[in-house]
């Protein structure tokens, strides 16, 4: 067989990830806070993109979905927009051709896009969503100085005083406690190592070497820092933290020292061993344990912890009038942006340089694509959330015990999307329901087989069942993991003992031995209190 050269033509299809498509996929997995930050950056970068005013109108990005448990159908009416990876009209083959074309006049652009340039998010459905949200949770608006609180210039953070951090609080005391520059340097170095709970690292051996100071100087400064407010700060472990607070209260006697040095026995509720080590009777050991419990194990937590960000739900789920569930997007989390077509029309008549024309053409492309991507993102989130509500109808009606096993593939197949798209949509998104606010990923749980061959059980429902069994156990009949397995199998749940232990530890529930000690100790305290009250108030003869 001779080797020859020849020219052949072959036709093939391939998926090309354009920058705009990658940006749209990235928008899917952003939380509402990250999305707001991204849109703000785009508003600063793109001169043709602007924030929609309150008077703007147009078509909504997504209508509210209505799911009824009687017919089991989604009546959201958004079946023509299946999202990324689906069969919708947003990313059909060839539709991204306009991104690579040389755009001309406005009429040519609109003809290419098959739509007008005034792509904006409608205010009418948004206002309806706000009214619906206000019906579920009424909000009171307060005016400051005669101005409305909804004004863009109003900033609530301007009225919030800056918090004093633990580091600042300790630094103020350091400037008073020491006058020498070397001691202040060592003290500031140690303060910088203090974590938010008020603890130093257990090993400070390298501190003297890094500072070029002797170990004695470091220890002397540390001893002074441990006398700072709040009591117990700058300790290297829990025992040292409690000892500092007890010394401050003048209660660190030899018996209390023995108790603090054996906190592991206290955690195990081994009262007999503690009583023997401390050399006290039952009444004294109970008083000592009570003093330990009144101390603060994390003295630094009341200072300057990170400000908690309020969790804003992306989707609202409320009972519908027909016995089903009404699913709608939270309009407050949807950025409202539009393309400034008037500005572009004026510029297109005056721009003469090819470089300037290319810049504004790219800006127009990016702005239009962003508006469409935000619209498609909203529709996709609504579609996934509606399907989750349909699949987990028992949870919303009866509670966590009726949570069904669910995976990404089941939702993806139902709404004709790819699993990766559903995974991105459910990341960092929250749903406000009648049973609380949950992350969308909460509704995806593993399945546990049924003992009688029936329908599988959700892992979250099984964890809830285990917690109920443990909460209802009697102090005289503590349930072991084997007993829990037997009761679960009697309820139709086929589960292994190691799985029960794993779920129990994940819920921070101690073992049966530890629970027996805890409940016996609690029962003993109740009995001793009752006997003490009876001795102080004897019954009349």
Secondary structure, 3 states (H helix, E strand, C coil): CCCCCCCCCCCCCCCCCCHHHHHHHHHHCCCHHHHHHHHHHHHHHCCCEEECCCCCCCCCCCCCEEECCCCCCECCCCCCCCCCCCCCCCCCCCHHHHHCCCCCCHHHHHHHHCCCCCCCCCCHHHHHHHHHHHHHCCCCCCCECCECCCCCCCCHHHHCCCCCCHHHHHHHHHHHHCCCHHHHHHHHHHHHHCCCCCECCCCCHHHHHHHCCCHHHHHHHHHHHCCCCCCCCCECCHHHHHHHHHHHCCCCCHHHHHHHCCHHHHHCCCHHHHHHHHCCCHHHHHHHHHHHHCCCCCHHHHCCCCCCCCCCCCEEEEECCCCCEEEEECHHHCCCEEECHHHHHHHHHHCCCHHHHHHHHHHHHHHHHHHHHHHHHHHHHHHHHHHHHHHCHHHHHHCHHHCCCCCHHHHHHHHCCCHHHHHHHHCCCEEEECCEEEEHHHHCCCEECECCCCCCEEHHHHHHHHHHHHHCCECCECCCHHHHHHHHHHCCECCCHHHHHHHHHHCCCCCHHHHHHHHHHHHHHHHHHHHHHHHHCCCCC
